[in-house]
């Protein structure tokens, strides 16, 4: 079962208001003032086995909490609540035809007591320029310069107008020049003694357990919990047992029967909440001459029972996706008012067959629709071992066969699957896969539907979609940006370039025996999972002892 992979490839999201000038709700202003508790908070973002001693924020293998508890960006943009949290930056504004963003910095210190200044920000970005392997979000493909304007102001100038990209820029972890200047390529560095600006520092490390201890001089106030404990668990079963037995306070794990395994053990204190984090798609390779036909894609969509996928394949932990490709309710403010009645996807096998018949398809002797001697028969790729998606693939196979479309499920090793979809040559016909979300629905659409998108695995090239996305990227006007995305939503609804299935959940379990103040379904004030970078530290700063 996959877990954090989708989060790793997805950006934290923000709403349109944060790109208009001064940023939104300030982190410090909402910080509760609490006495510090000495009871450790036990955290298991995922049971990944033994840890490696590396707290390098530019490493894909950095330990959980490196981004958030130790290192901070200028701003964090939340995809669940839509709020903006000011971290090392206190506000930012646009100028120069939306090519320049100026950030005012917070007056604070590194955890070793040395002052944090604009020089550290400029150094961090110039380091990424010098060592492109560490520049995983392509900052210097977009940036023209990063310059200090005094000790607490930084000016970012972009080569061209690309307003949404600034969210990646403002989300880069900032590191201290006085420690990192001698480390060389940051993508290759091993950091065992991290110095950050965050609410915690590294207390101790072993392969089986590491601890963060409170940075009592944190700019946001004294952290409410003295110690955060991260124990290692070898796999799902061990992690699930620890959670069920009350050894874990905060987790981001998958449990197949969470009500029975976890909640019912202590219904007063054991809780979970799985907000939607991305849209899981049935991707179609549009270079395939048959899948390029709209009636075929429409029929497939009509033949799939998303409720069955959500309840059986996904254990009831998620809901069917929207027909517009939006993550709802997170993106509710972006729904085209003219499409509100068309948000829900239809399940209508009889209509699916009528669509194919109208397009000239007839069933052959095997009961499979065919035209010009070519049957509707496709391969469906999925990752072997991702048990929920493997189950979903089997259900889709059954449902499409019931309307006369043959599907052969191919379970691939992840490396082969990923190469088949995202490599130069798209070697697949159908595939279940994720979407890369980000600041507003623009990022999902830009990655998936733009002709040059990073995850345009269906190989779509459409001028209407491209022009709408480019228009969005060049303005900070919220009305214009909405009009641009409405065009893309209409394209998704009417052309079905790929088929939305269900929302990919954000895994999150919590116990209130020792601490309260966690995000809840009734109060979804931030992305709640301990594996969500930067949000994790904000959550902890809002906790308080239960007794």
RANORDA-V468398 format. One record per pair of residues at least 24 apart in sequence whose ideal C-beta (glycine too) atoms are under 8 Angstrom apart, sorted by sequence separation. I is the first residue (numbers start at 1). J is the second residue. D is the distance in whole Angstrom. If there is no record, write none. Layout:
I&J&D / I&J&D
This chain:
122&146&5 / 199&223&5 / 203&227&7 / 208&232&5 / 320&344&7 / 321&345&7 / 433&457&7 / 445&469&6 / 507&531&8 / 121&146&7 / 122&147&7 / 207&232&7 / 320&345&6 / 517&542&5 / 518&543&7 / 122&148&5 / 143&169&7 / 385&411&8 / 431&457&7 / 465&491&5 / 506&532&7 / 517&543&4 / 121&148&7 / 142&169&8 / 378&405&7 / 380&407&5 / 382&409&7 / 384&411&4 / 442&469&7 / 446&473&8 / 464&491&6 / 516&543&7 / 517&544&5 / 88&116&7 / 200&228&6 / 376&404&7 / 377&405&8 / 378&406&7 / 379&407&8 / 380&408&7 / 382&410&7 / 383&411&7 / 384&412&6 / 515&543&5 / 516&544&6 / 74&103&6 / 119&148&6 / 139&168&7 / 376&405&5 / 377&406&4 / 378&407&6 / 379&408&5 / 380&409&5 / 381&410&5 / 382&411&6 / 383&412&6 / 384&413&6 / 428&457&8 / 462&491&7 / 515&544&7 / 516&545&8 / 118&148&4 / 138&168&8 / 139&169&6 / 376&406&7 / 377&407&8 / 378&408&7 / 379&409&8 / 380&410&7 / 382&412&7 / 383&413&8 / 384&414&8 / 442&472&5 / 515&545&6 / 516&546&5 / 74&105&8 / 117&148&8 / 118&149&7 / 137&168&5 / 375&406&7 / 377&408&7 / 379&410&5 / 381&412&6 / 383&414&5 / 426&457&6 / 442&473&8 / 514&545&7 / 515&546&6 / 118&150&7 / 119&151&8 / 122&154&7 / 514&546&6 / 88&121&8 / 118&151&6 / 121&154&5 / 139&172&7 / 422&455&7 / 426&459&6 / 462&495&8 / 513&546&6 / 117&151&5 / 118&152&6 / 369&403&8 / 383&417&5 / 512&546&6 / 117&152&7 / 118&153&6 / 137&172&7 / 369&404&4 / 382&417&7 / 422&457&6 / 462&497&8 / 118&154&5 / 368&404&5 / 369&405&6 / 381&417&6 / 396&432&8 / 421&457&5 / 367&404&6 / 368&405&7 / 460&497&5 / 368&406&5 / 306&345&6 / 381&420&6 / 393&432&6 / 442&481&7 / 449&488&7 / 458&497&6 / 307&347&7 / 366&406&8 / 381&421&7 / 392&432&6 / 445&485&7 / 458&498&5 / 4&45&7 / 70&111&8 / 280&321&7 / 306&347&7 / 363&404&5 / 440&481&7 / 4&46&5 / 276&318&7 / 279&321&5 / 305&347&5 / 449&491&7 / 3&46&5 / 274&317&5 / 276&319&7 / 279&322&8 / 304&347&7 / 361&404&8 / 389&432&5 / 442&485&6 / 445&488&5 / 449&492&8 / 128&172&8 / 274&318&7 / 301&345&7 / 302&346&6 / 303&347&8 / 441&485&6 / 99&144&8 / 107&152&6 / 301&346&8 / 302&347&7 / 440&485&8 / 105&151&8 / 106&152&8 / 279&325&6 / 302&348&5 / 303&349&5 / 74&121&7 / 102&149&7 / 105&152&4 / 125&172&7 / 279&326&8 / 302&349&7 / 356&403&8 / 381&428&5 / 445&492&8 / 104&152&6 / 105&153&7 / 124&172&7 / 127&175&8 / 279&327&6 / 356&404&7 / 381&429&8 / 449&497&6 / 27&76&8 / 104&153&6 / 105&154&7 / 124&173&8 / 278&327&7 / 302&351&5 / 303&352&4 / 379&428&7 / 380&429&7 / 381&430&7 / 382&431&7 / 103&153&7 / 124&174&5 / 277&327&8 / 302&352&4 / 349&399&7 / 353&403&5 / 379&429&5 / 380&430&4 / 381&431&4 / 382&432&5 / 448&498&7 / 102&153&7 / 103&154&5 / 124&175&5 / 134&185&7 / 276&327&5 / 301&352&8 / 352&403&5 / 353&404&6 / 378&429&4 / 379&430&7 / 380&431&7 / 381&432&8 / 8&60&7 / 23&75&6 / 102&154&7 / 103&155&8 / 123&175&8 / 133&185&6 / 134&186&4 / 276&328&7 / 300&352&7 / 378&430&5 / 380&432&7 / 102&155&5 / 103&156&7 / 121&174&6 / 124&177&8 / 127&180&7 / 131&184&8 / 134&187&4 / 299&352&4 / 302&355&7 / 349&402&6 / 101&155&8 / 102&156&8 / 120&174&6 / 123&177&4 / 131&185&4 / 133&187&4 / 276&330&6 / 298&352&8 / 299&353&7 / 349&403&5 / 100&155&6 / 101&156&5 / 120&175&7 / 131&186&6 / 133&188&8 / 275&330&7 / 100&156&7 / 120&176&6 / 124&180&8 / 131&187&6 / 299&355&5 / 18&75&8 / 100&157&5 / 101&158&8 / 120&177&5 / 123&180&7 / 298&355&5 / 299&356&5 / 25&83&5 / 27&85&4 / 28&86&7 / 99&157&6 / 100&158&7 / 116&174&8 / 119&177&6 / 123&181&7 / 128&186&8 / 257&315&8 / 18&77&6 / 24&83&6 / 25&84&6 / 26&85&8 / 27&86&5 / 99&158&5 / 127&186&6 / 256&315&6 / 258&317&8 / 24&84&4 / 25&85&7 / 26&86&5 / 27&87&6 / 99&159&8 / 116&176&8 / 295&355&5 / 296&356&7 / 23&84&5 / 25&86&8 / 96&157&7 / 99&160&7 / 295&356&6 / 15&77&8 / 99&161&5 / 114&176&7 / 14&77&3 / 23&86&6 / 98&161&5 / 295&358&7 / 296&359&8 / 12&76&6 / 13&77&6 / 14&78&7 / 26&90&7 / 97&161&6 / 112&176&8 / 114&178&6 / 295&359&4 / 12&77&5 / 13&78&7 / 14&79&8 / 98&163&5 / 101&166&5 / 12&78&7 / 13&79&3 / 18&84&4 / 23&89&7 / 110&176&5 / 293&359&7 / 295&361&8 / 12&79&6 / 15&82&4 / 17&84&8 / 23&90&8 / 103&170&7 / 14&82&7 / 15&83&8 / 23&91&5 / 101&169&8 / 13&82&8 / 15&84&8 / 22&91&4 / 23&92&6 / 94&163&7 / 101&170&8 / 432&501&7 / 14&84&6 / 21&91&8 / 22&92&7 / 434&504&6 / 21&92&8 / 22&93&7 / 21&93&5 / 21&94&7 / 315&388&7 / 20&94&8 / 314&388&5 / 19&94&8 / 313&388&5 / 58&134&5 / 313&389&7 / 58&136&8 / 92&170&7 / 313&391&4 / 314&392&7 / 312&391&7 / 313&392&4 / 296&376&7 / 89&170&7 / 116&197&6 / 313&395&6 / 112&195&5 / 309&392&5 / 312&395&6 / 111&195&5 / 290&374&7 / 110&195&5 / 111&196&6 / 88&174&6 / 110&196&7 / 111&197&7 / 290&376&7 / 309&395&6 / 110&197&6 / 111&198&8 / 291&378&7 / 308&395&6 / 309&396&8 / 109&197&8 / 290&378&8 / 108&197&6 / 77&167&6 / 111&201&5 / 288&378&8 / 305&395&8 / 308&399&8 / 304&396&6 / 77&170&8 / 77&171&7 / 305&399&6 / 75&170&5 / 76&171&7 / 304&399&6 / 74&170&5 / 75&171&7 / 303&399&5 / 304&400&7 / 73&170&6 / 74&171&8 / 303&400&5 / 73&171&5 / 74&172&8 / 282&380&8 / 73&172&6 / 303&402&7 / 73&173&6 / 74&174&7 / 300&400&6 / 303&403&4 / 72&173&7 / 73&174&7 / 71&173&4 / 72&174&7 / 303&405&7 / 71&174&7 / 71&175&7 / 111&215&5 / 113&217&8 / 299&403&7 / 300&405&7 / 67&173&6 / 111&217&8 / 299&405&7 / 334&440&7 / 334&441&5 / 109&217&7 / 88&197&6 / 280&389&8 / 331&440&8 / 392&501&7 / 109&219&8 / 325&435&8 / 327&437&7 / 331&441&5 / 108&219&4 / 106&219&6 / 282&396&7 / 327&441&7 / 58&173&8 / 326&441&5 / 57&173&4 / 325&441&7 / 327&444&7 / 57&175&7 / 326&444&8 / 325&444&7 / 325&445&7 / 71&194&7 / 325&448&8 / 70&194&5 / 72&196&7 / 71&196&5 / 72&197&5 / 70&196&4 / 71&197&7 / 72&198&5 / 69&196&8 / 71&198&6 / 58&186&4 / 59&187&7 / 66&194&7 / 70&198&5 / 58&187&6 / 69&198&5 / 56&186&7 / 59&189&8 / 68&198&6 / 69&199&6 / 70&200&6 / 58&189&7 / 69&200&4 / 70&201&7 / 59&191&8 / 70&202&7 / 56&189&5 / 56&190&6 / 57&191&8 / 56&191&4 / 65&200&7 / 54&190&5 / 55&191&5 / 53&190&7 / 54&191&6 / 55&192&7 / 54&192&7 / 56&194&8 / 283&421&7 / 291&429&6 / 53&192&5 / 55&194&4 / 287&426&7 / 291&430&8 / 285&426&6 / 288&429&5 / 70&212&8 / 69&212&5 / 285&428&6 / 19&163&6 / 285&429&5 / 19&164&7 / 283&428&8 / 284&429&8 / 285&430&7 / 284&430&6 / 19&166&7 / 55&202&6 / 63&210&6 / 65&212&6 / 283&430&7 / 339&486&8 / 19&167&8 / 282&430&6 / 283&431&5 / 334&482&7 / 338&486&8 / 18&167&8 / 282&431&8 / 283&432&8 / 336&485&8 / 282&432&6 / 283&433&6 / 336&486&4 / 339&489&6 / 281&432&7 / 334&485&6 / 339&490&7 / 342&493&6 / 53&205&5 / 280&432&7 / 281&433&6 / 14&167&6 / 280&433&7 / 281&434&8 / 336&489&5 / 51&205&7 / 53&207&8 / 280&434&6 / 281&435&6 / 335&489&7 / 336&490&7 / 339&493&6 / 51&206&8 / 52&207&8 / 279&434&8 / 280&435&8 / 334&489&8 / 345&500&7 / 11&167&7 / 51&207&6 / 278&434&5 / 279&435&5 / 11&168&7 / 50&207&4 / 51&208&8 / 278&435&5 / 50&208&6 / 51&209&8 / 278&436&7 / 279&437&8 / 12&171&6 / 51&210&6 / 69&228&7 / 278&437&5 / 11&171&7 / 277&437&7 / 65&228&7 / 325&488&8 / 326&489&7 / 325&489&7 / 65&230&7 / 279&444&7 / 324&489&4 / 64&230&6 / 278&444&8 / 63&230&7 / 281&448&8 / 325&492&4 / 324&492&5 / 323&492&7 / 324&493&6 / 323&493&5 / 40&211&7 / 285&457&8 / 286&458&5 / 287&459&5 / 285&458&6 / 286&459&5 / 283&457&5 / 284&458&6 / 285&459&7 / 286&460&6 / 283&458&5 / 325&500&6 / 327&503&6 / 323&500&7 / 36&214&7 / 322&500&7 / 51&230&8 / 321&500&4 / 36&216&8 / 321&501&6 / 51&232&6 / 320&501&7 / 321&502&5 / 50&232&5 / 320&502&5 / 321&503&6 / 49&232&6 / 319&502&6 / 41&225&5 / 48&232&8 / 49&233&8 / 318&502&5 / 319&503&6 / 40&225&7 / 43&228&6 / 45&230&8 / 47&232&8 / 49&234&5 / 318&503&5 / 36&222&6 / 39&225&8 / 40&226&8 / 41&227&7 / 43&229&7 / 44&230&7 / 47&233&4 / 49&235&7 / 318&504&7 / 36&223&7 / 37&224&6 / 40&227&4 / 41&228&5 / 42&229&5 / 43&230&5 / 44&231&7 / 47&234&7 / 318&505&5 / 33&221&6 / 36&224&6 / 37&225&5 / 38&226&5 / 40&228&7 / 41&229&7 / 47&235&5 / 314&502&6 / 317&505&5 / 31&220&5 / 35&224&8 / 36&225&7 / 37&226&7 / 38&227&7 / 40&229&4 / 42&231&7 / 44&233&6 / 47&236&6 / 31&221&5 / 34&224&4 / 36&226&6 / 28&219&7 / 47&238&6 / 314&505&8 / 28&220&5 / 32&224&7 / 47&239&3 / 309&501&6 / 310&502&5 / 27&220&6 / 28&221&8 / 46&239&8 / 309&502&6 / 44&239&6 / 80&275&5 / 301&496&6 / 304&499&7 / 306&501&6 / 306&502&6 / 304&501&7 / 44&242&7 / 79&277&7 / 298&496&6 / 301&499&5 / 44&243&7 / 297&496&4 / 300&499&6 / 297&497&8 / 294&495&6 / 294&496&7 / 297&499&7 / 44&248&5 / 42&247&6 / 43&248&7 / 42&248&5 / 43&249&7 / 44&250&8 / 45&251&7 / 46&252&6 / 47&253&6 / 42&249&5 / 43&250&5 / 44&251&5 / 45&252&5 / 46&253&6 / 41&249&5 / 42&250&7 / 43&251&7 / 44&252&7 / 41&250&6 / 44&253&7 / 286&497&7 / 284&497&7 / 284&498&5 / 283&498&5 / 284&499&7 / 282&498&7 / 283&499&8 / 281&498&5 / 282&499&4 / 281&499&6 / 282&500&8 / 281&500&6 / 282&501&6 / 280&500&8 / 281&501&6 / 279&500&6 / 280&501&5 / 279&501&8 / 280&502&5 / 279&502&8 / 280&503&7 / 279&503&6 / 280&504&5 / 278&503&7 / 279&504&7 / 277&503&7 / 278&504&4 / 276&503&3 / 277&504&5 / 276&504&7 / 277&505&6 / 276&505&7 / 277&506&4 / 275&505&7 / 276&506&7 / 274&505&4 / 275&506&5 / 274&506&6 / 274&507&6 / 275&508&8 / 274&508&6 / 1&236&7 / 273&508&6 / 272&508&6 / 272&509&4 / 273&510&8 / 271&509&7 / 272&510&7 / 270&509&8 / 271&510&6 / 271&511&7 / 270&511&6 / 271&512&7 / 269&511&5 / 269&512&5 / 268&512&8 / 269&513&4 / 266&511&8 / 273&519&7 / 275&521&8 / 262&509&6 / 266&513&7 / 271&518&8 / 273&520&6 / 4&252&7 / 79&327&8 / 82&330&7 / 273&521&5 / 3&252&7 / 271&520&7 / 275&524&6 / 3&253&7 / 80&330&6 / 277&527&8 / 3&254&6 / 79&330&6 / 82&333&8 / 258&509&7 / 273&524&8 / 275&527&7 / 1&254&5 / 254&507&6 / 275&528&7 / 252&506&8 / 253&507&6 / 255&509&7 / 252&507&5 / 273&528&6 / 251&507&8 / 252&508&6 / 253&509&7 / 251&508&8 / 252&509&8 / 251&509&4 / 250&509&7 / 251&510&7 / 250&510&5 / 248&509&8 / 249&510&7 / 250&511&8 / 249&511&5 / 248&511&7 / 249&513&8 / 246&511&7 / 249&514&6 / 243&509&6 / 249&515&6 / 10&277&7 / 246&513&7 / 10&278&6 / 250&518&7 / 7&277&7 / 168&438&8 / 6&277&7 / 167&438&7 / 6&278&6 / 167&439&4 / 164&438&7 / 164&439&6 / 164&440&7 / 252&529&4 / 164&442&5 / 252&530&5 / 164&443&7 / 251&530&7 / 252&531&4 / 250&530&5 / 164&446&7 / 250&539&8 / 225&515&7 / 164&472&7 / 165&473&8 / 164&473&6 / 163&473&6 / 162&473&5 / 163&474&7 / 161&473&7 / 162&474&8 / 163&475&7 / 228&540&7 / 161&474&5 / 163&476&6 / 225&540&6 / 224&540&7 / 13&330&8 / 223&540&7 / 224&541&7 / 15&333&7 / 223&541&6 / 225&543&6 / 224&543&6 / 221&541&7 / 224&544&6 / 220&541&6 / 224&545&8 / 200&537&7 / 199&537&6 / 198&537&6 / 199&540&7 / 199&541&6 / 79&437&6 / 79&438&8 / 77&439&5 / 171&534&8 / 98&474&7 / 98&475&7 / 98&476&6 / 2&383&7 / 94&476&6 / 1&385&8 / 2&386&5 / 1&386&6 / 1&387&5 / 1&388&6 / 2&389&7 / 19&439&8 / 18&439&8 / 10&434&8 / 13&437&6 / 15&439&8 / 16&440&6 / 9&434&7 / 11&436&7 / 13&438&6 / 14&439&4 / 15&440&7 / 10&436&6 / 11&437&7 / 12&438&8 / 13&439&5 / 14&440&7 / 80&506&7 / 9&436&6 / 10&437&5 / 11&438&4 / 12&439&8 / 13&440&7 / 6&434&5 / 10&438&7 / 11&439&7 / 5&434&8 / 13&443&7 / 11&443&6 / 80&519&8 / 85&526&8 / 83&525&7 / 81&524&6 / 83&526&7 / 80&524&5 / 81&525&5 / 81&526&5 / 80&526&6 / 81&527&8 / 80&527&5 / 87&534&7 / 78&526&5 / 79&527&6 / 80&528&7 / 78&527&6 / 85&534&8 / 85&538&6 / 21&476&8 / 20&476&5 / 19&476&5 / 78&535&6 / 20&478&7 / 76&534&4 / 76&535&7 / 17&478&7 / 73&534&6 / 16&478&5 / 72&534&7 / 76&538&7 / 16&481&6 / 65&530&8 / 68&533&6 / 72&537&8 / 16&482&8 / 64&530&7 / 67&533&4 / 68&534&5 / 64&531&6 / 67&534&6 / 68&535&7 / 69&536&7 / 68&536&4 / 69&537&5 / 68&537&4 / 68&538&8 / 65&536&6 / 69&540&7 / 64&536&8 / 65&537&8 / 41&514&7 / 41&515&6 / 39&514&5 / 39&515&8 / 37&514&8 / 37&515&8 / 45&529&7 / 32&517&7 / 45&530&4 / 46&531&6 / 44&530&7 / 45&531&4 / 43&530&5 / 45&536&8 / 6&504&5 / 7&506&7 / 41&540&7 / 41&543&7 / 3&507&6 / 39&545&7 / 37&544&8 / 37&545&5 / 32&541&8 / 31&541&6 / 32&542&6 / 34&544&5 / 35&545&8 / 27&538&6 / 31&542&7 / 34&545&8 / 30&542&8 / 32&544&6 / 27&541&8 / 12&527&7 / 12&532&7 / 12&533&7 / 7&529&7 / 12&534&7 / 12&535&7 / 7&531&6 / 7&532&6 / 4&531&5 / 3&531&8
